[in-house]
Amino acid sequence: MRGTNNDYRYLLKQTDSGYLIIFTDISRDIQNAERILLYSVIISIAGLAAVYVLVYFFSKKVFKPVEESYQKQKRFITDASHELKTPLAIIAANADVIEMEAGESEWSKSIKNQVGRMSSLVENMVELTRLDEGTNLLFEDLDLSAAVTETIEAYNALSETKGLTINANVESGIKVKGDEAKLRQMVGLLLDNAIKYSAKDESNCIEVSLQKKSGKAILKISNPAEGLSIQNYDVLFDRFYRPDSSRNSKEGGSGIGLSVVKSIAEAHLYKAGAYSKDAKIITFEIKDIKYI
């Protein structure tokens, strides 16, 4: 038999003359092992603390230029956007004067259309900067179902001019906590996108759905579109992403409206996404809408 008892290791062995019992004092070995373990823990903690301190201080120096560049970019966008508003207003006013003196023409209409497009782009750029800073959000209890329904009604006339109809399936009584103006803007941008890029098919319908699902609500806006494939469409929310430049130019798109949608959704802790199951219909959805 062999084993350990407190600070001793022992061996019991049977011999021709009887039993041989051997004891060995291992207290020093135990103390050494405990000391090594203690030193290892102390050194590990000290090493981790040193690494943390170094990373903390050096990361500030490393990322400080990146942060400064990002802040300068935001200030530039904001300042440039405000500076652009004045010449755009002057151009629009001059176009009105030309129309009053010489009558409306294709050139004056083109000028006013482009001014409107540029003004919308400037407003969206300012909106994105504000959303990034989180400075203009007012959270309050609101009826999301009513907001979506009223926004749809506001876009019915525009959809009819395009030969489209909006079918709404909005569950009533879905109340959330959020910025009502921003959420209405988000729904409006999704509807505007669907109307602009809807392709003609047998239905000519835009489907809008707001339903509760698995403890949360989900908003879906679907429209028929051309040139679709089964792929990841989340890139459509990237800023200035334009898969078809000629088509965007024709429809007046700037590639920034869906970025505003995503920023508004993320500011409310929602998730924005897009997909196509059959390469005929594209669906934009806002998920993880927590209702109260």
N, C-alpha and C positions, 0 to 999 in steps of 0.2 A: 504494500500500500504506500501511496505517496500523496502529499497534499500540502496545504498551507494553513497555518494557525497563527493569527495575528502577525507578528513580525518574524515568524519562523517558517521555514520550509522543512518538511520532514520526510524521511524514507524508512519504511519498515520492511526488512528483508529477513527471510528465514534461512538459517545456515545449518551446517551439520551439528554445530554445538549449541544451537538455540536461535534466538531472534536477535538481529542486529538493528538497532534503532539509531538513525543519524539525524541530528538537528543542525540547521544552518541559519544563522542570523542574517536576515535580508532587510533589516530596518534601513540601512544606508541606501540600498538599491531603491527602496520605496520612496525615501526622501528625495533622492536624485530624480526619480521619475516625476514626483509631484512638483519639484522645483522646475524641471524642464517644461512641464505642462503649464505651470503658472507663468513662466517667462514667455512661452509661446503665445499664450493668450494676451499678455501685456503688449508684446511686440506687435501682434496682429492688430490689436485695437489702436495702438499708437500709429502703425502704418496706415490703417484705414483713415484715421483722423488726419494724418499728414496729407494723404491723397485728396481727401475731401477739401481741406484748406487750400491746397494747391489748385485743384480744379475750380473751386469757388472763385479764387482771386484771378487766376489766369483766364478763366472763361469770360470774366467781365472784360478783360483786355482784348481777348480774341473776338468776342461778339459785339463789343462796343462799336466798331466801325460799321458792322452790319445793321445794328439798331439805329445808328445815326443816319445811315443811308436810307433805311426804311422810313424814318421820320421825315427826312428831307423829301423823299418821294411823295409821301402823303401831303406834305405842305405844298409841294409843287403842284400836285393835282388840284388841291383846293384853291390855291392862288390863281393857277391858270384858268380854272373853271370860272372863277369870279371875273377874271379879266376878259374872258371871252363873251360874257353876257352882254356887256355894253356894245361892242361892235355888232353882235348878232341883232340886238334890239334896233340899232341904227339901220342895218341892212333891211330888216323887216319893215321899218318905217319908210325907208326910201322906196321899197317895192310897192308899198301902199300908195305913196305919192305918184309913182309912175303909173299905176293902174288908174288912179283918179284923173290923171292928165291925158293918158294915151289909151286907156281902156285895158282890160285884162288880156294877156297874151300867154302863149305857151312858155315864153321866157320868164315873165313875171311869176307865173304859177310855179315854174321850176325853181326860181329863186326862193319863193316862200316855202316850198316843200323841203328844200335843202336846209333852209334856216330852221324850220321846225324839227328836222331830223338832227341837226347839230345841237339845237337847244335841248332836245331830249337826251342826247348823248352826254352833254355837259351836266345836266341834272342827275343822270344816273351815275356819273363819275363822282359827283359830290356826295350822292347818297351812299355809294360804296365806301367812301372815306369816312363818312359819319358812322356807318354801321361797323366798320373796323374799329373805330374808337369807342363805339357804344355810348355815344354822348346824347343821342336824341331818341331814346326809347322810353315810352311811358307805359308801364305795365299796369293793367287794371282788369277787372272781371268784365267779360264781354260774351255776347252770344255769337259764336263763330258761324253757326248755321244761318242766322239772319244776315250776317256780313257777307257770306258766300252767295246767298240767294240774291241779295240786293246788288252785288257786283255783277252777277250773271245778267240781271235785268238791265243793268246799265250798258252791257255789251251786246244785247240782243239786236239792237238797230244796226250796229256795225257788222255783225255776223250776217244779217239779212242782205246787206249791200253786197256781200261776197257770195250770196247764194247758199249760205250755210244756216243750219239751225243748231241751237244748243239744247241738248236734252239734259235736264238736271235731276239727279237723284240724291237729294240732300236730306239727311236725317235731321229732324228738328230737335231743338233743345240741347245741342252740343255747346256747352259753355267752357271757355278757357280763360286763362290769365295771360294777357299779352298786350301788345301795342295795336290797338284796333286799326289805326291809319296804316301802319306798316303791313298788317295782315291783309287788309283790303288791297293794298298796293301789290302784294305778292300774288294774290288771286287774279288781280287785273292783268299783271304782266304775263301770267300763265295763259290766260284767256286770249290776250293780244297775240301771244306767240302762236297759239293754236289756230287763231283766225288767219294770221298772216301766212302760215305755212301749210294749211290744210290743202290736200289734193282732192280733186273731184272724184267721187266714187258713187255707187248706187245709193248711198244713204245721205251723203253730204252733211253728216252730223258730227258735232263735237259733243262728247260725253263727259259730263261732270258729275263726280260722285264724292259725297262726304258721309262716311259711315263709321260707326264704332266697331272696333275689332280687337279682340284679346286685351281688353282693358284700356285701349288707346284708340284715338280716331285717326283716320287716314283720308287724305284728300287726293283724288285722282282726276286728271284731265287728259282725255284721249282724243286724238284726231288722226284721220287718214293722211299719210304723207308719202311722197315719192322718194325713190332711191334708198329705201331702208334695207337693212340687213340685220341678222341676229348678231349683235355685238354689245359691247359696253357703251351705253350712251351717256354715262355720267360726265364725259368730257364736254358735253354741251354746256355745262355749268361753269366751265373755265372762262376766265375773263378774255374777251375779244376772240373767243374761238368761233371760227366761221368755216364750216365744212365746204360750203359752196359760195364763193365770193360773189359770183354773178347773180346768184339767186338772192343773196342777202342784199345786194345793191338794189335789185329790182324791187324788193319788198320793203326796203328802207331799214333793214336790220343793222344793228351796230355790234352785235356779239357781246353785249354787256347786260342785257335785260335779264337773262337767266342767272347771271352772276349775282344780280341784286336779289333775285328770288332765293338763291342759296344762302346769301348773307342774312337775309331776313329770317329764313328758316333756322339757321344755326344760332342766330341771336335769341331765338325762342327755344333752343335745344331740340329742334325738330331735325329730321333728316330729309334732304331733297335727293331725288333720284329719277332716272328715266330708263325705259326699256321698251322693247318691241318683241312680242312673242311670235308674230307671223310675218314680219317684214312688210306689213301693210299698215298697221296701226301703231303709232307711237304714244306711249303713256308717260306723263309726268306725274310724279306722286310726292306728296309731303307726308312723311311717316312720323310715328312716335309723338303724336299730338296728345298731350296729357289734358284731359278734360276734368272739370270740377263739378 
